[in-house]
Amino acid sequence: MTEAAELPQAPVEARTVFGEFFPEAVRYAELLADAGVKRGLIGPREVPRLWERHLLNCAVLSEVVPQGVTVCDVGSGAGLPGIPLALVRPDLKITLLEPLLRRTNFLQEVVELLGLDHVTVVRGRAEEVLGKLPAVHVVTARAVAPLDRLAGWGVPLLRPYGEMLALKGDTAQEELDGARAALSRLGVVETSVLQVGEGVVDPMSTVVRVEVGESPGGVRFAAKRAKAARAGRARRRR
């Protein structure tokens, strides 16, 4: 059995990015390196690069998230990017959406330990909560699925004129080009590839931004949302 890798000291950039919440960021990194590895939420080989590759890489997403909006982090896993985003942006109302119980248990523990009152953990798949959770201004995701599939899950959760921000790798533009037809069917009206985190992470983080018009998810999902909302109202009246 190999020894667990040691969590490196936080880089100088982490103090700047997380500011007053730097101690909470350190605690989160420690939880990922310990319980996160033991529970299989993060690979042991990722521990030495937790700060640069994971926490800072996700925290810089805040550069393109509007002020004071609602956010749903789809397939949140170990809380990336949702937890780092929550630490640098207490103005946001964030939902961490994750279908697996062992992951939602970990997320709930992290939220309580770090005192993140503006974060809610919900167990479920995006397609299951459609119409049951309030629509959000922004959907975030990282390493969840190819863009066309991810958009099928995330875009219908948006409010009209909302946006999905997906952290992607070097092939972001290629992935976006291949997904254009699917995105169009989902009511997407504008797309772009952004670089964030200059001076913080190297290479900078790549974000695919997908903006919707007045019908997030297109006509088919509008009908699904309406049906789910009617079912919800009927349950509350009982």
C-alpha positions in Angstrom: 0.0 0.0 0.0 1.5 3.4 -1.0 1.6 6.3 1.4 -0.7 9.1 0.8 0.9 12.1 -0.9 1.5 15.1 1.3 -0.6 18.3 0.7 1.9 21.0 -0.3 1.8 24.4 1.3 -0.6 26.9 -0.3 0.9 29.1 -2.9 1.1 32.8 -2.4 -1.6 33.3 -5.1 -4.1 31.4 -2.9 -3.9 34.0 -0.1 -4.7 36.7 -2.7 -7.5 34.9 -4.4 -9.3 33.6 -1.3 -8.6 36.6 0.9 -10.3 36.5 4.2 -11.6 33.0 3.4 -8.0 31.6 3.0 -8.2 29.6 6.2 -11.4 27.9 5.0 -9.7 27.2 1.6 -6.8 25.5 3.5 -9.3 23.4 5.5 -11.0 22.4 2.3 -7.7 21.4 0.7 -6.9 19.3 3.8 -10.3 17.6 3.6 -9.8 16.8 -0.1 -6.3 15.4 0.6 -7.6 13.3 3.5 -11.2 12.2 3.5 -11.6 13.1 -0.3 -8.9 10.5 -1.2 -10.0 7.9 1.4 -13.6 8.1 0.0 -12.4 7.9 -3.6 -13.6 11.4 -4.5 -10.2 12.5 -5.7 -7.1 10.5 -6.8 -4.1 10.4 -4.5 -1.9 11.6 -7.4 -3.9 14.8 -7.4 -2.9 15.8 -3.9 0.4 17.4 -4.8 -1.3 19.6 -7.3 -4.5 20.3 -5.4 -4.0 24.0 -5.1 -2.9 24.9 -8.7 -4.9 22.3 -10.7 -8.1 22.2 -8.6 -8.7 25.0 -6.0 -7.2 27.9 -7.8 -8.2 26.6 -11.3 -11.8 26.6 -10.1 -11.7 29.8 -8.0 -10.7 32.0 -10.9 -14.1 31.1 -12.6 -15.4 33.8 -10.3 -14.0 36.4 -12.8 -16.8 35.7 -15.2 -19.7 35.0 -12.8 -22.0 38.1 -12.4 -22.6 39.7 -9.0 -25.3 38.4 -6.7 -26.7 35.6 -8.9 -28.0 32.1 -8.3 -25.7 29.2 -9.3 -26.1 25.5 -9.8 -23.0 23.4 -9.9 -24.0 20.3 -11.9 -22.2 17.1 -11.1 -20.4 18.8 -8.3 -18.4 15.7 -7.2 -16.0 16.7 -4.5 -17.2 20.3 -4.8 -15.3 21.5 -7.8 -15.8 24.2 -8.9 -18.7 25.0 -6.5 -16.8 25.1 -3.2 -13.9 27.3 -4.3 -16.4 29.6 -6.1 -18.4 29.8 -2.8 -15.3 30.7 -0.8 -14.4 33.7 -3.1 -17.9 34.8 -3.8 -20.2 35.0 -0.7 -22.5 37.1 -2.7 -23.7 34.1 -4.7 -26.4 31.6 -3.8 -25.0 28.2 -4.8 -26.6 24.8 -5.2 -24.2 21.8 -5.4 -26.1 19.2 -7.4 -24.7 15.7 -7.2 -26.4 12.2 -7.7 -24.1 10.0 -5.6 -24.8 9.7 -1.9 -21.1 9.3 -0.8 -20.3 12.6 -2.6 -23.3 14.5 -1.2 -22.4 13.3 2.3 -18.9 14.7 1.8 -20.2 18.0 0.3 -22.7 18.5 3.2 -19.9 17.9 5.7 -17.7 20.5 3.9 -20.4 23.0 3.8 -21.1 22.7 7.5 -17.5 22.7 8.5 -16.6 25.7 6.5 -19.8 27.6 7.5 -21.0 28.2 3.9 -24.5 29.4 4.7 -25.0 30.5 1.1 -24.5 26.9 -0.3 -27.1 24.2 -0.5 -26.4 20.5 -1.3 -29.0 18.6 -3.3 -28.8 15.0 -4.2 -30.1 14.2 -7.7 -29.5 14.3 -11.4 -30.1 17.5 -13.4 -32.9 15.8 -15.4 -34.6 14.7 -12.2 -34.6 18.2 -10.5 -35.9 20.0 -13.6 -38.9 22.0 -12.5 -38.4 21.0 -8.9 -35.5 23.4 -8.1 -35.8 27.1 -9.0 -34.2 28.0 -12.3 -30.8 29.7 -11.9 -28.9 32.5 -13.5 -25.7 30.4 -13.9 -24.9 26.7 -14.3 -21.3 25.7 -13.6 -19.6 22.4 -14.4 -16.1 20.8 -14.5 -15.1 17.5 -16.0 -18.6 16.2 -16.0 -19.3 15.2 -19.7 -18.7 16.3 -23.3 -20.2 19.7 -24.0 -23.3 18.5 -26.0 -24.3 16.1 -23.3 -23.5 18.5 -20.5 -25.6 21.2 -22.1 -28.5 18.8 -22.3 -28.4 18.5 -18.5 -27.4 22.0 -17.5 -29.1 24.4 -20.0 -32.7 23.5 -19.0 -31.9 24.4 -15.4 -31.3 28.1 -16.4 -33.5 31.1 -16.2 -34.3 32.9 -19.5 -31.1 34.7 -20.6 -28.9 32.7 -18.2 -25.6 31.1 -19.0 -23.7 27.9 -18.5 -20.0 28.2 -17.6 -18.0 24.9 -18.2 -14.4 24.6 -17.2 -12.7 22.7 -20.1 -9.3 21.8 -21.4 -7.2 22.5 -24.5 -9.8 21.1 -26.8 -12.6 23.5 -25.7 -13.0 25.3 -29.0 -13.0 22.0 -30.9 -15.6 20.6 -28.5 -17.7 23.7 -28.8 -17.6 23.6 -32.6 -18.8 20.0 -32.5 -21.7 20.8 -30.2 -23.2 23.8 -32.0 -26.1 21.9 -33.5 -27.1 20.4 -30.2 -26.7 23.8 -28.5 -28.9 25.5 -31.0 -31.7 23.0 -30.3 -31.4 23.8 -26.6 -32.1 27.5 -27.1 -28.5 28.7 -27.0 -28.0 32.0 -28.7 -24.4 32.9 -28.0 -21.2 30.9 -27.2 -17.6 31.9 -26.5 -14.3 30.4 -25.1 -12.7 32.5 -22.3 -9.4 32.4 -20.6 -9.4 33.3 -16.8 -6.9 33.4 -14.0 -4.1 35.4 -15.6 -1.3 35.8 -13.0 -2.9 33.1 -10.8 -2.8 29.9 -12.7 -0.5 28.8 -15.5 -1.8 27.8 -17.9 -4.9 29.9 -17.5 -8.3 28.2 -17.0 -10.4 27.7 -20.1 -14.1 28.4 -19.8 -16.8 27.7 -22.4 -19.6 30.2 -22.0 -23.0 29.2 -23.3 -25.8 31.8 -23.2 -29.4 31.1 -23.7 -32.4 33.2 -24.9 -35.9 33.2 -23.6 -36.4 29.4 -23.8 -33.6 27.6 -22.0 -33.5 24.0 -23.2 -35.8 24.7 -26.1 -39.5 23.9 -26.5 -39.3 20.3 -25.3 -37.8 21.3 -22.0 -40.2 24.2 -21.5 -43.0 21.6 -21.6 -41.1 19.3 -19.1 -40.6 22.2 -16.7 -44.2 23.2 -16.9 -45.3 19.6 -16.2 -43.0 19.3 -13.3 -44.1 22.6 -11.8 -47.8 21.5 -12.1 -47.0 18.2 -10.3 -45.1 20.1 -7.6 -48.1 22.4 -7.0 -50.4 19.4 -6.9 -48.2 17.7 -4.2 -48.1 20.8 -2.1 -51.9 21.1 -2.1 -52.4 17.6 -0.7 
